[in-house]
Amino acid sequence: MIRIGLYSDDATLQSLVSTALGREFNVSLESTQDGIKQLLNSGECDVVLVDLNSKDPLLQEHIDGCRRFISDLVPTVVLADDGLRSTAIALVRMGAYGHCRKPPSIRDLKTILRRAHENSMLKQQLETVQMQLEATNCDRMIGSSPQMQRVYELVHSVADLSASVLITGESGTGKELIARAIHSQGTRAKKPFVAVSCGAIPETLIESELFGHEKGAFTGTVGAREGYFEQAADGTLCLDEIGELSMMTQVKLLRVLQQREFSRLGSTKLIPLRARVIFATHQNLSDLVAQGKFRQDLYYRINVMKIESPALAEHPEDIPQIAAHFMKHYSEMYEKPLKTIDPEAMSVLQSYAWPGNVRELENVIQRAIIVARGDSITASDLPSNLQEENVVNIVDFMPAGSFERQLRDYKIKLAETAIRENNGNKTLAARSLNISRAYLHRLIRNSEPDTENIFGEDDGAYEPMGHKM
C-alpha cells in the first residue's frame, strides 16, 4: 500500500480521492505545515500530494510550505487547476516530482503517484547499492544488477581468506577485475598483484615464466630470473586461462599447490609459496576433465571457491552505466567533450547480443567517440553490424497488417516483454527500453479499456514532467 499525505484544507477532496484511488493507496489529510511535516518525519508517508486552489485564502501559505519540504526524500506531486499551472511547473522545477491538473483523471492520478513512489524507491535502492559498492571496495567494477550484486557479495566473502578461488566466465566479462577486487579488499591489498595469461606464453617457456630459472638452466639464459610465483611474493598471483596449460605443467602446478613450495629451473633450492593464487578461465573445466585434457585432482584443488563472471547479455540493465563509464574515459583520452549517448543509440546498445561482452562494448564506445561529430553518441556513430542486427530483429518480429498497426503491436510487444523480463517492475522495464515510464503506460493502455474520469474530465488532465529514470 502506498501512503499518500494530502496537504489540503479540503476534506471533501480527501474523501473523493481516498474512494477513487482504492485499496492500493492510503490517504491522510493534513491541512497545516506542522501537520504535514510531522507526517513526513514519522516515516508514514510515501508521497506528498499538494492541493493548490486559486480560490484558497491560504494558498500562499501552502505554496511556501511546499517549498520548505519539497527537497526531502519523500517525493511531492502538485495538484493544481488551470489558473495555477505556472505555479505548479515552478514547483516542479524546484524539485517536485510532477504535477497533475485539477480535477484529475483517476487513472492519471494513480499513474503519477505510482511513478513518484517507484522513483523514490529506486533512488533509495541505488543509494543502497552505492553504499554496498563503497563498503566492498568494488568500485572498479561497474553494475548494480542482481547478477553483479552476487559477484560483489562473493568477492567480499573470500577477500580475507587464503583459499583458492576459481573465476569462470566468457572472454571479455572482466574476470581479472574480479581477481583484482578480491586482492584489493583483503589483507594483501598493499602487496603485489601479478596477472598472467597462461595461454599467451609458449609451452616451452611456461615453466620458466611461472617458477623462474637459474643462469645456464637452458640454452639462451643470460642470468637468473624470478618467476611469477616469486614476483607475487606475499601478494596475489592470478593465473588466467588455466585450461590452456599442458598436462605436464598441470602436474607441476598441482605439486606446488599441494606442497606450498617450488624451485627455479636449474636449481634444487626450494622456495616457499607465499602468494595467494587465483585461477580464471573461459572454458568449462569439468568438460575438460571428462575429455582427459585437465587433471581431476588439480580441478578439485583450485575449485575451492567459484565465482561466475556474468555475460553482458545476462545483465543488459547495466549497459547504460558501463557505456557511460567508457564514454567518460575515452572522451577525456581523445579530448572530445562528449556528454551523452542519445536514446536511439542506447536502444541499439541494449538490444545487441554482445558476444564479446564488456570488452566488445568498450571497443564500440571507443570507436563511436572517434567518429562522433556532435556532443553525443548517436546510432549512426555505432558500427554497422550493431545497427543491422537491430533492424533485422525488428523486421523478423513485425506482424501482419497495416504499417501503423504493425508499429503499435510491435511497441506493445516490446513493452510486455520488458515487463515480464523485469518481473513486473515497470520502472526497470522502462529503463531497459530507454523510454519514460509514462510512455510505457500509454503502450500498455492501448489494449486496455478506458478508465472513466471520476471528476468528469478527459484523459488529457495528466501532463508528465521531464523526470527520467
C-alpha distance (Angstrom), angle and dihedral (degrees) to the residues before:
residue distance angle dihedral
M1 . . .
I2 3.81 . .
R3 3.79 112.6 .
I4 3.81 113.6 -140.8
G5 3.81 123.4 -163.7
L6 3.82 106.8 -155.8
Y7 3.82 110.2 -157.0
S8 3.80 102.4 -157.8
D9 3.80 142.8 105.4
D10 3.81 92.1 -134.9
A11 3.82 109.1 102.8
T12 3.81 90.3 -179.3
L13 3.79 90.2 59.4
Q14 3.80 90.3 53.1
S15 3.79 91.4 52.5
L16 3.81 92.7 48.5
V17 3.79 94.3 45.6
S18 3.81 94.1 45.0
T19 3.79 92.0 51.0
A20 3.79 94.9 44.1
L21 3.79 97.8 46.0
G22 3.78 92.8 54.2
R23 3.78 131.6 -160.6
E24 3.79 95.1 -33.1
F25 3.82 90.2 72.6
N26 3.81 133.4 49.4
V27 3.83 112.4 -158.5
S28 3.82 123.4 -157.3
L29 3.80 119.1 -172.7
E30 3.81 120.5 -140.5
S31 3.80 119.8 175.5
T32 3.83 100.1 -176.6
Q33 3.79 135.8 59.0
D34 3.79 91.4 -121.3
G35 3.79 90.8 51.4
I36 3.80 95.6 51.3
K37 3.81 91.8 44.2
Q38 3.80 90.6 51.4
L39 3.79 89.4 50.8
L40 3.81 90.7 50.8
N41 3.80 93.4 47.2
S42 3.79 91.2 50.5
G43 3.79 90.4 62.0
E44 3.81 90.5 -128.1
C45 3.80 96.6 116.7
D46 3.83 126.4 78.4
V47 3.81 99.6 177.3
V48 3.83 132.0 15.8
L49 3.81 115.6 -141.0
V50 3.82 110.5 -162.4
D51 3.80 117.6 -159.4
L52 3.82 113.2 -149.3
N53 3.81 113.8 -169.4
S54 3.81 118.8 -178.8
K55 3.82 90.2 -150.0
D56 3.80 94.0 51.3
P57 3.84 112.4 111.7
L58 3.83 87.9 -151.7
L59 3.81 92.8 52.4
Q60 3.80 96.4 114.8
E61 3.80 90.1 47.8
H62 3.78 90.2 53.8
I63 3.81 91.6 47.7
D64 3.82 91.8 49.3
G65 3.78 90.7 47.4
C66 3.77 91.2 49.9
R67 3.81 90.8 52.6
R68 3.80 90.3 54.3
F69 3.80 98.2 55.5
I70 3.80 99.6 27.0
S71 3.83 93.8 98.2
D72 3.80 94.8 54.6
L73 3.80 123.6 109.2
V74 3.82 93.1 -98.8
P75 3.84 109.1 85.0
T76 3.81 119.6 -122.0
V77 3.82 126.6 -140.7
V78 3.81 118.2 -168.3
L79 3.82 121.0 -143.7
A80 3.83 109.5 -159.7
D81 3.79 139.5 162.0
D82 3.80 121.7 -128.4
G83 3.80 93.3 -89.3
L84 3.82 91.4 60.9
R85 3.81 99.1 40.0
S86 3.82 92.5 111.8
T87 3.82 89.8 51.0
A88 3.80 90.7 50.5
I89 3.81 91.0 50.5
A90 3.82 90.4 49.6
L91 3.82 89.8 53.2
V92 3.80 90.2 50.2
R93 3.79 89.6 52.8
M94 3.79 87.6 52.7
G95 3.80 91.0 57.0
A96 3.80 109.2 -77.3
Y97 3.79 111.3 139.6
G98 3.81 96.1 -125.0
H99 3.78 145.8 -52.1
C100 3.79 135.5 -111.0
R101 3.78 126.1 -154.6
K102 3.78 116.3 -112.7
P103 2.97 124.3 -96.3
P104 3.80 89.7 33.7
S105 3.76 135.0 -159.4
I106 3.81 106.9 -109.5
R107 3.79 90.6 -132.1
D108 3.80 92.0 54.5
L109 3.78 92.8 43.8
K110 3.80 90.9 52.1
T111 3.80 90.2 47.7
I112 3.80 96.5 53.0
L113 3.82 92.9 43.0
R114 3.81 90.9 51.2
R115 3.78 91.0 46.7
A116 3.79 92.7 49.5
H117 3.81 91.2 50.0
E118 3.81 94.6 45.6
N119 3.80 91.0 46.3
S120 3.79 89.7 53.6
M121 3.80 92.1 47.2
L122 3.79 91.4 49.0
K123 3.81 91.7 51.1
Q124 3.79 89.8 51.6
Q125 3.81 90.9 49.2
L126 3.81 91.4 49.9
E127 3.79 90.6 49.3
T128 3.80 89.2 50.6
V129 3.79 90.8 49.5
Q130 3.80 90.8 49.5
M131 3.78 90.6 50.9
Q132 3.80 89.7 49.9
L133 3.79 91.0 49.9
E134 3.77 91.1 50.6
A135 3.80 91.3 46.2
T136 3.79 92.9 51.0
N137 3.80 95.1 40.6
C138 3.82 92.0 -130.7
D139 3.78 91.8 132.8
R140 3.81 92.9 129.3
M141 3.78 88.3 61.7
I142 3.78 114.8 76.1
G143 3.79 129.3 -148.4
S144 3.79 140.6 72.5
S145 3.82 99.4 -153.8
P146 3.83 120.7 123.2
Q147 3.81 89.3 -106.0
M148 3.78 92.4 56.7
Q149 3.78 92.2 42.4
R150 3.80 88.3 58.0
V151 3.81 90.0 52.3
Y152 3.82 90.9 50.7
E153 3.80 90.9 50.9
L154 3.81 92.7 51.2
V155 3.81 92.2 45.9
H156 3.77 90.3 52.7
S157 3.83 92.7 47.5
V158 3.82 95.2 54.1
A159 3.81 100.5 34.8
D160 3.81 97.2 97.9
L161 3.80 96.2 37.8
S162 3.78 126.5 93.6
A163 3.80 93.8 -146.8
S164 3.80 119.4 122.2
V165 3.80 116.5 -95.6
L166 3.80 125.5 -156.4
I167 3.82 114.9 -157.4
T168 3.79 114.3 -163.6
G169 3.78 132.6 -178.4
E170 3.77 144.1 109.6
S171 3.79 121.1 -60.4
G172 3.78 112.6 -81.9
T173 3.81 97.1 26.3
G174 3.80 95.6 112.4
K175 3.80 104.3 -101.6
E176 3.79 92.2 155.9
L177 3.82 90.1 51.8
I178 3.80 88.5 56.6
A179 3.80 90.2 50.4
R180 3.81 90.5 49.9
A181 3.80 90.3 49.2
I182 3.81 90.6 53.3
H183 3.80 89.8 49.8
S184 3.82 95.5 46.0
Q185 3.81 93.9 51.0
G186 3.79 98.3 48.9
T187 3.77 135.1 72.7
R188 3.82 89.9 -89.8
A189 3.82 92.8 62.8
K190 3.80 94.2 113.7
K191 3.80 92.7 45.8
P192 3.84 125.9 86.0
F193 3.80 121.7 -69.8
V194 3.80 112.9 -155.0
A195 3.82 120.7 -173.7
V196 3.81 119.8 -166.5
S197 3.80 129.2 -176.7
C198 3.79 104.4 -147.9
G199 3.79 91.7 -165.5
A200 3.82 91.8 59.3
I201 3.83 94.9 58.3
P202 3.84 119.7 82.5
E203 3.79 113.7 -115.0
T204 3.81 91.2 -119.4
L205 3.81 91.1 58.9
I206 3.80 103.0 35.5
E207 3.83 96.7 95.5
S208 3.78 92.4 47.1
E209 3.81 91.2 48.7
L210 3.80 93.7 48.5
F211 3.80 101.8 38.8
G212 3.82 103.5 19.8
H213 3.81 128.3 -130.5
E214 3.78 142.2 -117.8
K215 3.78 125.4 -120.9
G216 3.81 110.4 -74.8
A217 3.81 93.8 13.2
F218 3.80 89.0 133.3
T219 3.79 139.0 -6.9
G220 3.79 112.8 -62.8
T221 3.80 99.1 23.7
V222 3.79 111.9 135.2
G223 3.77 99.2 -178.2
A224 3.77 144.2 -16.3
R225 3.79 118.6 -62.2
E226 3.78 134.6 -165.0
G227 3.80 115.1 -126.4
Y228 3.79 125.5 -138.5
F229 3.80 92.0 -93.7
E230 3.80 89.8 60.1
Q231 3.80 94.2 41.1
A232 3.80 90.4 56.3
A233 3.83 88.5 57.1
D234 3.83 107.9 165.8
G235 3.78 92.3 -12.3
T236 3.80 132.8 77.0
L237 3.79 131.1 -63.2
C238 3.81 115.7 -159.8
L239 3.80 113.6 -161.5
D240 3.80 106.8 -164.5
E241 3.81 123.9 -166.2
I242 3.79 90.7 21.5
G243 3.79 89.6 168.8
E244 3.82 89.9 70.2
L245 3.81 94.2 68.4
S246 3.79 117.7 111.0
M247 3.80 119.7 -116.5
M248 3.82 90.4 -107.7
T249 3.80 92.9 53.8
Q250 3.80 89.6 45.4
V251 3.81 89.7 57.9
K252 3.81 91.5 52.9
L253 3.79 93.0 44.7
L254 3.81 90.8 51.1
R255 3.79 91.0 53.1
V256 3.82 91.2 50.0
L257 3.79 91.3 51.6
Q258 3.81 92.5 46.7
Q259 3.80 97.7 44.6
R260 3.82 95.7 33.3
E261 3.82 89.8 -136.6
F262 3.81 139.6 86.2
S263 3.79 141.5 176.7
R264 3.77 134.4 -135.9
L265 3.78 119.5 -107.6
G266 3.80 108.3 -88.9
S267 3.81 93.6 24.0
T268 3.79 136.8 88.8
K269 3.77 94.5 -160.8
L270 3.78 110.9 117.1
I271 3.80 118.2 -133.8
P272 3.81 118.4 -161.1
L273 3.79 116.7 -120.6
R274 3.80 104.9 -123.1
A275 3.79 100.6 161.6
R276 3.75 126.3 92.1
V277 3.80 110.0 -119.6
I278 3.82 122.3 -143.0
F279 3.80 119.9 -173.2
A280 3.81 128.9 -153.7
T281 3.78 135.5 -176.9
H282 3.80 141.8 162.7
Q283 3.81 90.7 -150.9
N284 3.78 129.1 87.9
L285 3.80 100.8 -110.0
S286 3.81 93.9 -169.0
D287 3.81 88.2 59.2
L288 3.80 90.1 48.8
V289 3.82 88.9 51.1
A290 3.81 90.2 52.3
Q291 3.82 89.4 49.7
G292 3.80 91.9 50.5
K293 3.82 92.4 -115.6
F294 3.80 97.2 112.1
R295 3.79 127.6 42.6
Q296 3.78 113.5 -110.5
D297 3.81 93.7 -146.7
L298 3.81 90.8 52.6
Y299 3.80 90.4 48.1
Y300 3.79 91.3 55.0
R301 3.79 90.5 45.5
I302 3.82 95.1 55.2
N303 3.82 98.3 34.2
V304 3.80 96.6 73.8
M305 3.81 93.6 119.8
K306 3.80 121.2 14.1
I307 3.81 126.7 -159.7
E308 3.80 119.3 -172.8
S309 3.80 115.3 -148.3
P310 3.84 104.5 -147.5
A311 3.78 122.2 -127.2
L312 3.80 113.4 -113.4
A313 3.82 90.5 -116.9
E314 3.82 88.0 63.3
H315 3.81 93.7 60.8
P316 3.84 107.8 28.8
E317 3.81 90.0 155.8
D318 3.83 86.4 76.8
I319 3.82 93.4 56.9
P320 3.85 96.0 90.5
Q321 3.80 91.4 52.2
I322 3.81 94.2 45.0
A323 3.80 93.0 44.5
A324 3.81 91.2 49.5
H325 3.80 89.7 52.3
F326 3.81 92.3 53.2
M327 3.80 91.7 43.5
K328 3.79 91.5 54.9
H329 3.81 92.2 45.9
Y330 3.81 97.6 48.5
S331 3.79 96.7 37.1
E332 3.80 87.1 58.7
M333 3.81 91.4 44.6
Y334 3.81 93.1 51.8
E335 3.82 93.3 35.5
K336 3.80 92.6 -123.3
P337 3.83 111.3 138.2
L338 3.80 98.6 -139.0
K339 3.79 112.3 162.8
T340 3.79 109.5 176.4
I341 3.77 147.5 20.6
D342 3.79 108.5 -130.5
P343 3.84 119.3 -124.0
E344 3.81 95.5 -107.3
A345 3.80 92.1 52.3
M346 3.81 91.5 46.5
S347 3.80 89.6 50.6
V348 3.82 89.4 54.9
L349 3.81 91.3 48.1
Q350 3.79 92.8 50.6
S351 3.80 94.8 46.6
Y352 3.83 94.8 50.9
A353 3.81 118.9 99.3
W354 3.86 96.3 -133.9
P355 3.81 101.5 -148.7
G356 3.81 87.4 178.7
N357 3.81 91.5 50.3
V358 3.83 121.2 -156.7
R359 3.79 92.6 -15.2
E360 3.81 90.4 58.5
L361 3.82 91.1 46.4
E362 3.80 89.3 52.6
N363 3.80 91.3 52.1
V364 3.81 91.5 47.8
I365 3.81 92.9 51.5
Q366 3.80 91.3 45.6
R367 3.80 90.8 52.6
A368 3.80 92.4 45.3
I369 3.79 91.5 54.3
I370 3.79 90.9 51.5
V371 3.82 93.9 52.3
A372 3.82 98.3 35.2
R373 3.80 115.6 114.5
G374 3.81 102.0 -173.5
D375 3.78 134.1 46.6
S376 3.81 94.2 -84.6
I377 3.79 138.9 48.1
T378 3.81 111.4 -105.4
A379 3.79 131.1 -167.8
S380 3.82 89.8 -102.9
D381 3.81 89.1 60.7
L382 3.80 91.6 61.1
P383 3.83 123.0 90.7
S384 3.81 114.8 -85.0
N385 3.82 93.4 -118.4
L386 3.82 90.8 63.2
Q387 3.80 92.6 48.8
E388 3.81 93.4 45.2
E389 3.80 92.8 50.2
N390 3.78 90.1 50.5
V391 3.82 90.9 52.3
V392 3.82 92.6 46.0
N393 3.80 91.4 52.0
I394 3.80 90.9 52.8
V395 3.81 94.7 46.9
D396 3.80 93.2 47.5
F397 3.78 90.6 52.2
M398 3.83 100.4 45.8
P399 3.82 113.2 115.6
A400 3.78 125.5 -142.9
G401 3.82 121.4 -86.0
S402 3.77 139.5 65.5
F403 3.78 119.8 -20.0
E404 3.80 92.7 -110.5
R405 3.81 92.1 48.4
Q406 3.81 91.8 47.0
L407 3.78 91.8 50.1
R408 3.81 93.0 47.2
D409 3.82 93.4 46.6
Y410 3.78 91.4 47.6
K411 3.80 92.3 52.4
I412 3.79 91.4 47.4
K413 3.80 90.9 49.9
L414 3.80 90.8 50.2
A415 3.80 90.1 51.1
E416 3.82 93.0 48.3
T417 3.80 91.8 47.7
A418 3.81 92.6 48.9
I419 3.81 91.9 49.7
R420 3.80 91.1 49.1
E421 3.81 93.1 47.9
N422 3.81 89.9 50.4
N423 3.81 93.3 50.7
G424 3.78 93.8 -109.5
N425 3.81 95.9 -50.8
K426 3.81 102.8 138.4
T427 3.80 93.7 -170.7
L428 3.80 92.6 58.2
A429 3.81 89.8 41.0
A430 3.80 90.6 55.5
R431 3.80 90.6 47.3
S432 3.81 91.5 51.0
L433 3.82 89.6 54.1
N434 3.81 91.6 41.4
I435 3.80 92.2 -126.0
S436 3.78 132.2 118.5
R437 3.77 119.1 -91.7
A438 3.82 89.6 -122.1
Y439 3.80 90.2 58.4
L440 3.81 89.9 48.1
H441 3.80 89.0 54.4
R442 3.80 91.4 49.9
L443 3.80 89.7 53.3
I444 3.79 91.2 51.3
R445 3.82 92.3 46.6
N446 3.82 90.7 56.6
S447 3.79 89.3 82.1
E448 3.83 97.0 35.6
P449 3.84 128.0 85.4
D450 3.80 114.2 -103.0
T451 3.78 118.6 -96.0
E452 3.78 115.9 -127.5
N453 3.79 117.8 -119.1
I454 3.79 107.3 -118.2
F455 3.80 90.4 -155.0
G456 3.79 93.1 50.4
E457 3.83 96.5 -109.9
D458 3.78 129.1 130.1
D459 3.80 128.3 -108.2
G460 3.78 93.2 -94.6
A461 3.79 92.9 78.7
Y462 3.76 95.3 95.8
E463 3.79 118.7 75.6
P464 3.82 113.0 -174.4
M465 3.77 115.0 -142.5
G466 3.77 128.0 -138.9
H467 3.78 98.0 -88.4
K468 3.79 111.5 137.7
M469 3.74 126.2 -164.8
